[in-house]
Amino acid sequence: MDLQNAKSRLKHVLLRARYAAIGAAAGAAIGAVFSRNAASTGGAIGALIGATVADTRDTASALLEDARENEFSPLSTDDEQN
């Protein structure tokens, strides 16, 4: 197993866990306004949303990193004959 790959995977897992915990806390706090059952449900839904946000953020970051490496080329050049 490549050390760089393992480090990247661990970073991704920790980021996802952090976002899930924040989402769970926010969902539970909002749900607690209504009832104990709503707090439990809100925490679960918040955790799912937090994990989804972390995955989306990671995907977007990877796409931006790839774009920076490849640098955008101009859409057209003066050499093209149309």
C-alpha angles and dihedrals in degrees: 000000000000113000093220091052092049091050091050093049092048091050090051093049093049092047091050092048092050093051091046091052092049091048092048092051093048093046093048092049092052092044092048089066088069107033146315092267091050089052091055093047092044091052092052094047091045091053091052091049091047092051090048091051090051092052092047092048091049092050092048091048091051092050092050091048091052090048091051091050094050096037117213115273121215116275092234138008133212090243093068116103114212 
